[in-house]
Amino acid sequence: MFRLSLFRIKAFSFGTISTFLAALGRGGLMFMMIIWLQGIWLPLHGYSFARTPFWAGVYMLPMTPGS
């Protein structure tokens, strides 16, 4: 389904690796940001713990077009 011979091309290999690392970094940032929003920032700003998952999702919406 995928031609492995494409990885012999340096530009393709480095492009694929850099895209993978960027996606990994973005995913890690989003994971840490959700934990921070739900556990620290939102409760300190008056949101109940029952509503923090919803509001964390709302605050993460602007990051979705960039990914």
Secondary structure, 3 states (H helix, E strand, C coil): CCCHHHHHCHHHHHHHHHHHHHHHHHHHHHHHHHHHHHHHHHHHCCCCCCCHHHHHHHHHHHHCCCC
